[in-house]
């Protein structure tokens, strides 16, 4: 296994729990974030499932994506099918919009779509799922875009108890399915990653299928497209995709040994409080509040 050294990573969390910290009840400040991570046990981390992992190889390096089949099972299944049919190899990143998204597409046939056996056509939108028994860890300060916001199965989500639905939120690094005006016009053959300020107004308007867990810097530094919505006007500016592979199809010694901080533990709840109440020496004033997309989920 390729060992993956600890780094600053995406900071993208599960049964519902109260977030009133006992430390705060004693009028004390939470431990600093770095100190909390320093005491994390092996059981506080989880290994990313290779079958739910994509390895995107670009000229600038590797991007690793964790898929979210619990939120968009049909799209995730189709993306795996397209990847295993090598439909993305030879495709390109054709859009890099400042403070917004980077987008790429599979290679299509002469009729503009995948060939039989290599990924279906359009799929019904998967904008939200039934909350059911899904675990949920809330952020305590409310949310502008959803009745509740927090984390489910390690992903940032909005939730509506009145309708019993949960959906993935457009935080930095989250991966979505591009589509046209028809809500069911996407199938995963065109994907985008949020590289800028979180466009939460898109929540429940596009199907979300995962998030980047390693290599965001490869995407975020790409030259911005000069065309409408950040598309590259000159085809020569497009960034070629060398390959995309499902993790289980990558040789074991070529995989990333990635561990993601679990979000269903007391330690993660302490992480939330530490980011709400900043106790590091740098801070003169702590806001003592936090919003969904500013809660970190470290990857090592």
C-alpha positions in Angstrom: 0.0 0.0 0.0 1.2 3.5 -0.8 1.5 5.3 2.6 -0.2 8.7 2.6 1.4 11.1 4.9 -0.7 13.4 7.0 -1.6 16.7 5.4 -4.0 19.6 5.5 -7.0 18.3 3.6 -10.5 18.8 2.7 -12.5 19.8 5.6 -15.8 18.7 4.6 -19.9 14.2 9.8 -23.7 10.8 12.4 -27.1 9.0 15.5 -28.2 12.6 16.2 -26.4 13.9 19.2 -26.4 17.0 21.4 -23.5 19.3 20.7 -23.4 21.1 24.1 -19.8 20.5 25.1 -19.2 19.5 28.7 -16.1 21.7 28.5 -18.2 24.7 27.7 -20.7 23.9 30.4 -17.7 24.4 32.8 -17.0 27.8 31.2 -13.9 26.3 29.6 -12.7 26.5 26.0 -12.4 23.4 23.8 -9.0 22.0 23.1 -7.3 23.3 19.9 -8.0 21.4 16.7 -4.4 20.1 16.3 -4.4 18.8 19.9 -7.7 17.0 19.4 -6.3 15.3 16.2 -3.1 14.4 18.1 -5.1 12.3 20.6 -7.3 10.5 17.9 -7.1 6.8 18.3 -7.0 4.4 15.3 -10.7 3.7 16.0 -11.5 7.4 15.3 -10.5 6.9 11.7 -12.1 4.9 8.9 -10.5 3.5 5.7 -12.1 4.7 2.4 -13.8 1.8 0.6 -11.9 1.1 -2.7 -15.1 0.2 -4.5 -16.5 3.6 -3.6 -13.3 5.4 -4.7 -12.3 7.0 -8.0 -8.7 7.7 -9.0 -8.6 10.6 -11.5 -5.2 10.9 -13.1 -4.4 14.3 -14.6 -1.1 15.9 -16.0 -0.9 17.8 -12.7 -1.3 14.8 -10.4 -3.9 12.5 -8.9 -7.3 13.3 -7.5 -9.1 10.8 -5.2 -12.9 10.9 -5.0 -15.0 9.1 -2.4 -18.4 8.2 -3.9 -21.6 8.4 -1.9 -23.9 5.5 -3.0 -26.2 6.0 -0.1 -27.3 9.4 -1.6 -27.3 8.6 -5.3 -27.1 4.8 -5.9 -28.1 4.8 -9.5 -25.8 7.5 -10.6 -22.9 6.0 -8.6 -23.5 2.7 -10.2 -23.5 4.2 -13.6 -20.4 6.2 -13.0 -18.6 3.0 -12.0 -19.9 1.4 -15.2 -18.6 4.3 -17.3 -15.3 4.3 -15.6 -14.8 0.5 -16.0 -15.7 0.9 -19.7 -12.8 3.5 -19.9 -15.3 6.1 -21.2 -13.5 8.9 -19.3 -10.0 8.0 -20.6 -9.2 10.5 -23.3 -11.8 12.9 -22.1 -11.0 16.3 -20.7 -11.7 19.0 -18.1 -13.5 21.6 -20.2 -14.5 24.1 -17.6 -12.8 25.9 -14.8 -15.0 28.7 -13.4 -13.4 31.0 -10.9 -14.8 30.6 -7.3 -17.3 28.0 -8.6 -16.6 24.6 -10.2 -14.2 22.5 -12.3 -16.1 20.2 -14.7 -15.1 17.2 -17.0 -16.8 14.8 -19.3 -16.6 11.3 -20.6 -15.9 10.6 -24.3 -19.2 10.2 -26.0 -20.2 8.3 -29.1 -21.2 9.8 -32.4 -24.8 10.1 -31.2 -23.7 12.1 -28.2 -24.2 9.4 -25.5 -22.7 6.3 -24.0 -22.8 3.1 -26.1 -24.9 0.1 -24.9 -23.3 -1.7 -22.0 -21.1 1.2 -21.2 -23.5 3.3 -19.1 -27.2 4.1 -19.5 -28.6 7.3 -20.9 -30.4 9.9 -18.7 -31.3 8.9 -15.2 -34.0 10.2 -12.9 -32.6 12.9 -10.6 -31.5 11.8 -7.1 -31.6 15.1 -5.3 -32.5 13.8 -1.9 -33.1 10.6 0.0 -35.4 9.5 2.8 -33.7 10.2 6.1 -35.0 7.0 7.7 -32.4 5.6 10.1 -29.5 7.5 8.6 -27.2 8.8 11.3 -27.0 12.6 11.6 -24.6 14.9 13.5 -25.9 18.4 13.5 -24.0 21.7 13.5 -25.5 23.7 16.4 -25.9 27.2 14.9 -28.6 26.7 12.3 -28.5 27.0 8.6 -29.7 29.4 5.9 -30.4 26.8 3.3 -32.0 23.9 5.2 -34.1 23.4 8.3 -31.2 21.4 9.7 -27.6 21.0 8.6 -24.9 18.5 9.7 -23.2 15.4 8.6 -24.4 11.9 7.6 -22.0 9.1 6.8 -19.1 11.5 6.6 -20.7 13.9 4.1 -22.1 17.4 4.7 -25.9 17.4 4.4 -29.0 19.4 4.7 -32.1 17.8 6.3 -35.8 18.5 6.7 -37.5 16.7 9.5 -40.9 17.7 8.2 -40.5 15.8 5.0 -38.1 13.2 6.3 -35.5 13.9 3.6 -31.7 14.4 3.6 -29.5 15.7 0.8 -25.8 16.3 0.1 -24.7 20.0 0.4 -22.6 22.0 -2.0 -19.5 22.4 0.2 -16.0 22.8 -1.1 -14.7 19.6 -2.7 -18.1 18.0 -3.2 -18.8 16.2 -6.5 -22.0 16.6 -8.5 -23.5 15.5 -11.8 -23.8 18.1 -14.5 -27.2 18.3 -16.3 -29.3 20.5 -18.6 -32.5 22.2 -17.7 -34.3 18.9 -17.5 -33.7 17.6 -13.9 -33.3 14.1 -15.3 -30.9 14.9 -18.1 -27.7 13.8 -16.3 -26.2 10.4 -15.8 -22.7 10.9 -14.4 -20.9 11.2 -17.7 -20.2 14.8 -16.9 -19.1 15.6 -13.4 -18.1 18.8 -11.5 -16.3 19.6 -8.3 -16.9 22.7 -6.2 -13.6 24.7 -6.1 -14.9 28.0 -4.6 -17.3 29.5 -2.2 -20.0 26.9 -1.3 -22.9 27.4 -3.8 -25.5 26.1 -1.4 -28.3 27.5 -3.6 -27.7 24.5 -5.9 -28.6 22.0 -3.1 -31.4 19.7 -4.2 -31.1 21.0 -7.8 -28.3 18.7 -8.9 -27.5 15.1 -8.1 -24.5 14.9 -5.8 -22.3 11.8 -5.9 -19.3 12.2 -3.6 -16.4 14.4 -2.5 -12.7 14.8 -3.2 -10.6 13.4 -0.3 -7.2 14.0 -1.8 -5.7 16.2 -4.6 -8.0 19.2 -4.5 -5.0 21.4 -5.1 -4.7 19.7 -8.6 -8.1 21.0 -9.5 -8.2 24.3 -7.7 -5.1 25.7 -9.4 -6.2 25.0 -13.0 -6.3 28.1 -15.3 -9.7 29.6 -15.5 -11.7 29.3 -18.7 -12.4 32.6 -20.5 -15.7 31.5 -22.1 -19.2 31.7 -20.6 -19.4 29.9 -17.3 -15.7 29.2 -17.3 -15.6 26.9 -20.3 -12.4 26.8 -22.3 -12.9 28.5 -25.6 -9.8 27.0 -27.2 -9.9 23.2 -27.2 -6.1 23.2 -26.7 -6.6 24.7 -23.2 -8.6 21.7 -22.0 -6.9 19.5 -19.5 -6.7 15.9 -20.7 -7.8 13.1 -18.5 -5.2 10.4 -18.5 -7.4 7.9 -16.8 -10.1 7.3 -14.2 -10.2 4.0 -12.3 -12.4 2.6 -9.5 -10.2 1.9 -6.5 -10.6 -1.9 -6.5 -9.3 -1.9 -10.1 -6.1 -0.1 -9.1 -3.1 -2.3 -8.1 -2.9 -2.5 -4.3 0.6 -0.9 -4.3 -0.7 2.0 -6.3 -3.7 2.9 -4.1 -3.7 5.7 -1.6 -3.8 4.5 2.0 -6.3 7.1 3.0 -8.0 7.3 6.4 -10.9 9.7 7.0 -11.8 11.0 10.5 -15.0 9.3 11.6 -17.9 11.6 12.2 -20.0 9.5 14.6 -17.7 9.8 17.6 -17.3 12.0 20.6 -14.0 13.1 19.2 -15.6 14.5 16.1 -18.2 16.4 18.1 -15.2 17.9 20.0 -13.8 18.9 16.6 -17.0 20.8 15.9 -16.8 22.7 19.2 -13.1 23.5 18.7 -13.9 25.2 15.4 -16.8 27.1 16.8 -14.8 28.4 19.8 -11.3 29.2 18.5 -8.9 29.0 21.4 -5.6 29.3 19.4 -3.3 32.1 20.4 -3.8 33.8 17.0 -7.5 34.6 17.7 -8.4 37.9 19.4 -12.1 37.3 18.9 -13.8 33.9 18.6 -17.0 34.0 16.6 -18.4 31.1 18.7 -20.5 30.0 15.8 -19.9 27.8 12.7 -21.6 26.9 9.5 -21.8 23.6 7.8 -19.1 24.0 5.2 -16.5 25.3 7.7 -16.5 22.1 9.7 -13.4 20.1 9.0 -13.2 16.3 8.3 -9.5 15.6 8.2 -8.0 12.9 5.9 -4.6 11.4 6.6 
